[in-house]
Amino acid sequence: MDNRKILQDFPKAELGFFPTPVVKLTNLSRHLGGPEILMKRDDLTGLALGGNKTRKLEYILGDALAKGCDTVVTAGAQQSNHCRQTAAAAAKLNMSCHLLLGGDKPDEATGNLLLDTLFGAQLHYCKDNRKGEDIPRLIEDLKSQGRKPYVIPYGGSNELGAIGFVEAGLELATQIDTDALSQVFFASSSGGTHAGLMIARSILEHQYMLTGIQIDKAESSAGEFKQSVLALANSTSDALNLNQVFNQEDVILDDGYLGAGYGILNEREKSAIQLLAKTEGILLDPVYTGRAFAAMLDKIGSGELVSGQQVLFWHTGGAPSVFAYADKLL
């Protein structure tokens, strides 16, 4: 049975190179003396130097095109990987793109921000409002200009974005023996990646533990982020006409690595980035994958993950932001 048939009713814009490879981190595994470590290379999705948002945007922008929209609007931090890939996708699809970014306009554009500009996006600096709080006003302005705008949620994390990662989880099962996996680690921030992988794991009835490493301290109060991941998993399951209903226990979210907050690089993350670069020639980013990979390394170092196990790290991309953190990484 081809489980991907459940996705066929959703319009899709072809934006990336799939399937992305799964590689063995042989040198790192040997260096650590712990479990065998695999990596799913979604940093190689192809669009705008790669990243997991490409999968989400294929379904989100497929919907936008089906509705006849000509302009996309989304929001994020200045080094947002989501905004960078949205800007590139809009360019590829001949759509206008408006990005609402946190903070003030910097003196110099580096990393993702430089790429946003090269892809032709129109940038709006919104100070403390990095999650789209100012979008409604911009939408009204665009409509008054005769545009037909389409709003993409923060991180591309709605049901359509999550469907992109249902597809991703099903893709993984065609590449490796997932029954051999004990755990899958990934950065969990806006929730779509997490929700989609939960659904794929459920469809396939796989037993590996799916562990999201929480990235943003602003989302940690009173379990609100965990609840939002749960709600998105259930609403996406409904959209796919599945019978699966998830509960709180199905959402494994580790909030023990938040550090000083979102986008603030600490020594553990810096060491993780340097170690992977020196042992495998693979780049992590300072905000998302660096933090999540550091968490996995910490669990190996503590003996929680041991030799004889097999774990997988889902690399969600973000390498362009390395250049914006040069002074902190050296």
Phi, psi and omega in degrees: 000133177269102183296341182288352177297337179293347183262352194289344180276357183257123180298147188220132173265126182281111186237337189237180178253110184228151001284148172283149186287157168249127182237156174268130176270073188295314182296316181293318179301317179295318181299320184276334181068025181247222182288164170288128184252125172254160177223130173268117193270069175282003167285354182246033180287347171100324183280119172056045182073016168085172178138161187292337183294339177302319180298316180294317184293333178301319180276323180295313181282337169300319177292319179299316179293321179298332180268003176077021181283151181239357184219137175246145181227130174208179187218163177175183174288167183297331177258030182295122174292324178299314180295319179300314181288328176296317179299318180291318179297319179297319178298316181297325183265007178061043176245151173283153182223129175241128179244126175260112189247147178289160176082192177255160178299124181283164178290331182222135178268122179230166175057225181300325182297320176299317181292322176307316182292317180297328180280358173088014180289149173267123188258136178235121183267126193238022177054245184282352186265078182265000184246023171092015182300334183264006183297316184306319180295319179294322179300317178297319178298316181295319178297323180293339178270003180086010178278160175243089187276155178231124182269125174259125184293163179309123180073004183065026188257079166233193183299319180294319177296318179296325178300326175302327180267346164297313178301320180296317179295323176292324178298316181304321183291344176272353186253326183222168173278094184292344176294339179277347182283138172263330184201146174241128179249146178197160175282128180245115184233291181268347169108340185292319177299313182299310182297317181296317179293326175300316182293316180299316179300320180293316180303317184274353181056041178276155188254354182296151177281134181252106189247110174272133176262115183291140188252324191252115180297332181296342182258011191265350187290132172053030177067020184297321182292318177301320179294324180290323175297316179299314181297320180292321178299317182288321179291327177289321175301318177297316181299330180269003180059039176266158180270353185290128172241124182267157175232179185304324183292342180280345181262104178263111186227116182263113181256023182272007185232029184286339178058220182277357178131180185298128174076005180260112186283129176247177185295325181296317180291319178300316180295321179296315179299314181293320182295314181294320179299318185281333181266330187232353181068029181243137181262134168257166176256158185286343188262312188251290186293327177299318180290316182291320179293321177299323177296316179297317178299321179297321180290328174291314181297328181278352181089003178292326176245128191232169176303141183102339175270164173232125179237157179232134173254125180270105183281109184269007174094197176108004185305327180303333181288347176306321184291337178278350181246021186304319182292339182263342182268340183270000000 
